[in-house]
């Protein structure tokens, strides 16, 4: 009697199931053998029942079934659930102890005292200094009690020896500019810092250019650092166009004269280290990093000059972008230096949690 293709497929499937089940010595081994041929115990049991057989009858019953049944036994409903207990002697069970978790660090805060307190004095342009901004900076510095003072350059304007056309009403004697700057230097000396560093700015180099053009015979005799009394009063002098380093922080007046809004970032990226600059008369702070996980600080901290006397720049530029301020920093035992700009707004600045305000 011919059979349909569907029946042929069912019988072939039954033959594969019975071969896997009858070759097994336990339920768990049968489950494993059925999985190899892409079947499960539950699906196999349903195939057995549709054809009137019981899957448990084939378990441990001998060699695989090789011929097709030639009769249809009465259908009997049976329960083919897997056994409830695991035969411990037949299937080994492995228990892996969980790894001991690493001890968690204590949660809390630590307080690290800095090993050095630093104040950064930006462009003051003596004698054309803004007396209010300068006074606020000095008062804040007295409260801050710096261990180190760093002048970021353009401390003296050197207008009288510059190459620009000069208004005689602003004075024509370099000596007057030097005397005014020496008074400002003496006020910084009075802060009692252990270390004092003076970085030469582009305005101080005007004297060198003047001597080159007008009096080259005096180049070896006249030096801005000597005129300002820096070596005599314990100041270190850093030439324009070079950098000075405190811990991991590089300090310079400018890098190739860059003075725009991003000059601080360009300087830091040039050094590939944290960097603070003068020259720009702007206040800006940026933190950036690289693919090695290093983090760098980039700062310019404003200026302390008088906008009215800065005739070399448009009033709109000065009003929109220039800002009075200075910088303070803390050097940690690791050598890391944390710096922040301190803006002077409405004749006041905030240092160490206190508002320092100019009276009047």
Wavefront OBJ file of the C-alpha trace (Angstrom):
o trace
v 0.000 0.000 0.000
v 1.494 3.280 -1.074
v 2.121 5.954 1.530
v 1.992 9.677 1.133
v 5.158 11.818 1.202
v 4.064 13.237 4.550
v 3.744 9.784 6.071
v 7.132 8.815 4.627
v 8.691 11.869 6.280
v 7.053 11.041 9.624
v 8.309 7.463 9.502
v 11.828 8.573 8.620
v 11.754 11.022 11.497
v 10.506 8.300 13.847
v 13.343 6.021 12.756
v 15.907 8.726 13.607
v 14.257 9.388 16.968
v 14.082 5.700 17.926
v 17.705 5.199 16.909
v 18.808 8.009 19.251
v 16.531 6.990 22.136
v 17.225 3.230 22.027
v 20.989 3.858 21.927
v 20.730 5.785 25.213
v 21.147 4.343 28.675
v 19.297 7.106 30.524
v 16.871 9.912 30.025
v 19.635 12.504 30.174
v 21.719 10.684 27.594
v 18.654 10.464 25.341
v 18.114 14.210 25.685
v 21.728 14.767 24.642
v 21.515 12.407 21.640
v 18.262 14.003 20.507
v 19.867 17.422 20.688
v 22.611 16.258 18.343
v 20.049 15.559 15.626
v 18.160 18.781 16.326
v 15.303 17.300 18.415
v 14.073 17.667 21.978
v 12.569 15.070 24.319
v 9.174 16.801 24.240
v 8.994 16.909 20.405
v 10.122 13.281 20.142
v 7.469 12.183 22.653
v 4.748 13.905 20.579
v 5.910 12.067 17.418
v 5.775 8.756 19.299
v 2.247 9.455 20.523
v 0.952 10.444 17.074
v 2.049 7.033 15.817
v 0.650 5.203 18.850
v 3.959 4.470 20.570
v 5.508 5.336 23.931
v 8.979 6.859 24.006
v 9.785 5.209 27.353
v 9.340 1.785 25.768
v 12.350 2.453 23.538
v 14.580 3.648 26.372
v 16.976 0.773 27.261
v 15.075 -1.608 24.962
v 17.921 -2.818 22.789
v 19.219 -2.081 19.315
v 17.752 0.720 17.218
v 14.464 0.106 15.438
v 15.160 -0.658 11.782
v 11.763 -1.624 10.278
v 8.536 0.260 10.097
v 5.539 -0.938 12.161
v 3.037 -2.830 9.999
v 0.109 -2.266 12.275
v -1.397 0.592 14.236
v -1.727 -0.339 17.919
v -4.502 1.297 19.872
v -3.753 4.840 20.884
v -3.082 5.220 24.580
v -2.578 8.526 26.365
v 0.504 8.373 28.527
v 2.469 10.879 30.588
v 5.930 11.398 29.146
v 7.270 13.938 31.607
v 10.985 13.597 32.400
v 11.847 11.965 35.714
v 11.780 14.236 38.714
v 15.060 13.090 40.218
v 18.554 13.271 38.804
v 20.382 9.897 38.838
v 23.423 11.098 40.732
v 25.575 8.062 39.855
v 25.077 8.457 36.111
v 25.503 12.230 35.536
v 28.388 14.001 37.261
v 27.495 17.434 38.610
v 30.169 20.148 38.846
v 29.847 23.043 41.246
v 32.249 25.939 40.778
v 32.743 28.123 43.791
v 32.335 31.822 42.968
v 35.550 33.838 42.975
v 36.132 35.874 46.093
v 35.262 39.455 45.177
v 38.055 42.001 45.447
v 37.756 44.212 48.514
v 36.069 47.487 47.692
v 37.966 50.695 48.500
v 36.630 52.734 51.346
v 34.208 55.430 50.257
v 35.090 58.881 51.469
v 37.101 62.012 50.859
v 40.702 62.944 51.380
v 42.042 66.441 51.835
v 45.438 67.201 50.349
v 47.191 70.392 51.312
v 49.146 72.058 48.479
v 52.904 72.351 48.834
v 53.011 75.705 47.026
v 50.586 78.583 46.507
v 51.161 80.682 43.389
v 49.816 84.005 42.142
v 50.072 84.935 38.461
v 50.250 88.677 37.709
v 49.307 89.418 34.086
v 50.093 92.443 31.903
v 50.097 95.616 34.058
v 51.702 98.036 31.564
v 53.227 100.404 34.145
v 52.886 103.367 34.315
v 49.582 102.893 32.492
v 48.268 100.467 35.104
v 44.630 100.459 36.210
v 44.997 101.436 39.858
v 41.696 99.876 40.933
v 42.451 96.512 39.320
v 46.025 96.591 40.660
v 44.791 97.401 44.170
v 42.246 94.563 44.140
v 44.921 92.117 42.975
v 47.301 93.206 45.752
v 44.614 92.952 48.438
v 43.631 89.488 47.207
v 47.290 88.441 47.127
v 47.751 89.487 50.746
v 44.858 87.238 51.706
v 46.057 84.398 49.455
v 49.622 84.539 50.900
v 51.483 83.152 47.860
v 54.692 81.184 48.165
v 55.525 82.087 44.552
v 54.808 85.174 42.443
v 54.940 84.917 38.655
v 54.761 88.072 36.517
v 53.481 87.022 33.083
v 55.153 89.845 31.128
v 54.360 93.343 29.853
v 54.837 94.593 33.395
v 56.268 97.844 32.040
v 54.756 99.402 28.941
v 58.005 100.760 27.416
v 55.909 103.141 25.331
v 58.716 105.724 25.195
v 61.060 103.345 23.334
v 58.464 101.599 21.183
v 58.387 101.839 17.409
v 54.881 103.327 17.446
v 54.202 107.017 16.916
v 54.295 108.631 20.348
v 51.941 111.192 21.832
v 54.256 113.457 23.896
v 51.475 114.025 26.398
v 51.968 110.441 27.614
v 55.569 111.140 28.597
v 58.838 110.859 26.732
v 61.255 109.479 29.306
v 61.869 105.778 29.837
v 63.073 106.596 33.349
v 59.542 107.611 34.360
v 58.158 104.281 33.155
v 60.902 102.352 34.941
v 60.359 104.212 38.231
v 56.624 103.466 38.126
v 57.249 99.784 37.399
v 59.788 99.574 40.220
v 57.131 100.856 42.636
v 54.821 98.052 41.481
v 57.635 95.528 41.836
v 58.269 96.731 45.402
v 54.589 96.193 46.246
v 54.914 92.620 45.019
v 58.132 92.225 47.034
v 56.187 93.212 50.159
v 53.972 90.116 49.807
v 56.883 88.094 51.205
v 56.868 85.265 48.657
v 59.764 82.814 48.823
v 60.140 82.730 45.046
v 59.599 85.454 42.454
v 59.718 84.961 38.674
v 59.555 87.707 36.049
v 58.771 86.664 32.459
v 59.743 89.207 29.822
v 56.879 90.286 27.563
v 56.880 91.717 24.089
v 56.568 95.260 25.493
v 59.772 94.843 27.521
v 61.594 93.721 24.363
v 60.892 97.173 22.888
v 63.987 98.412 24.736
v 66.143 95.785 23.035
v 64.769 96.705 19.612
v 65.302 100.398 20.324
v 68.936 99.802 21.248
v 69.486 97.659 18.170
v 68.208 100.463 15.930
v 69.354 103.596 17.760
v 72.209 102.716 20.131
v 73.757 99.313 19.407
v 76.823 100.257 21.405
v 74.697 100.071 24.572
v 73.312 96.561 23.993
v 75.693 95.002 26.501
v 75.260 97.796 29.024
v 71.488 98.375 29.257
v 69.194 95.511 30.299
v 65.547 95.762 31.298
v 65.973 93.346 34.227
v 68.759 95.509 35.676
v 66.751 98.697 35.247
v 63.799 97.142 37.113
v 66.063 95.922 39.920
v 65.046 92.292 39.483
v 68.314 90.463 40.275
v 69.004 92.777 43.199
v 65.636 91.877 44.771
v 65.684 88.114 44.297
v 63.727 87.806 41.064
v 64.371 85.140 38.443
v 64.254 86.516 34.906
v 62.858 84.525 31.943
v 63.474 85.927 28.455
v 60.678 86.575 26.012
v 60.121 83.675 23.612
v 60.907 81.004 26.207
v 58.862 79.087 28.765
v 59.181 78.656 32.499
v 57.939 75.544 34.277
v 56.350 75.046 37.685
v 55.560 71.373 38.273
v 53.628 70.182 35.230
v 52.557 73.734 34.254
v 54.339 75.692 31.517
v 54.292 79.480 31.841
v 55.063 81.939 29.047
v 54.064 85.401 27.886
v 52.996 84.300 24.408
v 53.791 81.764 21.697
v 54.864 83.557 18.510
v 52.699 86.570 19.329
v 49.379 84.688 19.233
v 46.788 86.868 20.953
v 43.309 85.733 19.946
v 40.535 84.089 21.919
v 42.163 80.660 21.552
v 45.754 81.720 22.266
v 45.802 79.865 25.588
v 44.690 76.611 23.973
v 47.164 76.976 21.100
v 49.975 77.530 23.606
v 49.007 74.442 25.599
v 48.718 72.299 22.478
v 52.121 73.578 21.305
v 53.679 72.525 24.604
v 51.438 69.438 24.828
v 51.220 70.248 28.521
v 49.182 72.522 30.756
v 50.025 76.149 30.013
v 49.201 79.673 31.194
v 49.923 82.761 29.091
v 49.750 86.544 29.325
v 49.645 88.935 26.349
v 46.002 88.496 25.308
v 44.298 90.658 27.994
v 41.526 88.025 27.925
v 40.242 85.592 30.527
v 39.742 82.031 29.379
v 39.990 78.527 30.800
v 39.914 75.278 28.888
v 40.490 71.637 29.793
v 41.332 69.175 27.028
v 43.015 65.793 26.680
v 44.436 63.175 24.347
v 43.959 59.504 23.573
v 46.426 58.539 26.318
v 44.035 59.809 28.974
v 46.158 62.859 29.843
v 44.323 66.047 30.809
v 45.724 69.536 30.242
v 44.748 73.016 31.424
v 44.954 76.101 29.224
v 44.524 79.594 30.691
v 44.883 83.278 30.085
v 43.957 85.344 33.120
v 43.264 88.869 31.885
v 45.311 92.020 32.449
v 45.725 94.921 34.903
v 46.328 97.867 32.561
v 44.258 100.936 31.841
v 42.037 100.600 28.758
v 42.125 104.385 28.213
v 45.898 104.301 27.703
v 45.884 101.296 25.354
v 45.499 103.412 22.240
v 46.909 100.649 20.042
v 43.574 98.787 20.068
v 40.006 99.723 19.120
v 37.680 100.680 21.972
v 35.139 98.068 20.851
v 37.770 95.318 21.047
v 38.797 96.370 24.541
v 35.215 96.602 25.808
v 34.116 93.316 24.277
v 37.076 91.042 24.951
v 39.585 92.445 27.437
v 39.009 91.778 31.124
v 40.751 92.693 34.354
v 41.896 89.743 36.415
v 44.783 87.584 37.595
v 45.450 83.937 38.365
v 45.992 81.775 41.432
v 47.342 78.244 41.571
v 48.219 75.381 43.857
v 51.069 72.951 43.328
v 50.452 69.467 44.782
v 53.053 67.046 46.091
v 52.738 65.058 42.853
v 53.873 68.088 40.833
v 50.421 68.696 39.437
v 49.509 72.395 39.356
v 45.866 73.440 39.540
v 45.239 76.976 38.294
v 42.174 79.174 38.098
v 41.556 82.666 36.732
v 40.219 85.307 39.110
v 38.194 87.979 37.267
v 37.880 91.452 38.751
v 34.248 92.504 38.370
v 32.678 95.631 39.847
v 35.940 96.489 41.630
v 35.987 93.150 43.430
v 37.442 89.645 43.255
v 36.764 86.412 45.154
v 39.746 84.586 46.682
v 39.677 81.840 49.321
v 35.937 82.271 49.720
v 36.112 86.001 50.519
v 35.128 88.999 48.420
v 38.022 91.450 48.167
v 36.695 94.873 47.157
v 38.387 98.169 46.433
v 37.006 100.877 48.701
v 35.618 104.091 47.270
l 1 2 3 4 5 6 7 8 9 10 11 12 13 14 15 16 17 18 19 20 21 22 23 24 25 26 27 28 29 30 31 32 33 34 35 36 37 38 39 40 41 42 43 44 45 46 47 48 49 50 51 52 53 54 55 56 57 58 59 60 61 62 63 64 65 66 67 68 69 70 71 72 73 74 75 76 77 78 79 80 81 82 83 84 85 86 87 88 89 90 91 92 93 94 95 96 97 98 99 100 101 102 103 104 105 106 107 108 109 110 111 112 113 114 115 116 117 118 119 120 121 122 123 124 125 126 127 128 129 130 131 132 133 134 135 136 137 138 139 140 141 142 143 144 145 146 147 148 149 150 151 152 153 154 155 156 157 158 159 160 161 162 163 164 165 166 167 168 169 170 171 172 173 174 175 176 177 178 179 180 181 182 183 184 185 186 187 188 189 190 191 192 193 194 195 196 197 198 199 200 201 202 203 204 205 206 207 208 209 210 211 212 213 214 215 216 217 218 219 220 221 222 223 224 225 226 227 228 229 230 231 232 233 234 235 236 237 238 239 240 241 242 243 244 245 246 247 248 249 250 251 252 253 254 255 256 257 258 259 260 261 262 263 264 265 266 267 268 269 270 271 272 273 274 275 276 277 278 279 280 281 282 283 284 285 286 287 288 289 290 291 292 293 294 295 296 297 298 299 300 301 302 303 304 305 306 307 308 309 310 311 312 313 314 315 316 317 318 319 320 321 322 323 324 325 326 327 328 329 330 331 332 333 334 335 336 337 338 339 340 341 342 343 344 345 346 347 348 349 350 351 352 353 354 355 356 357 358 359 360
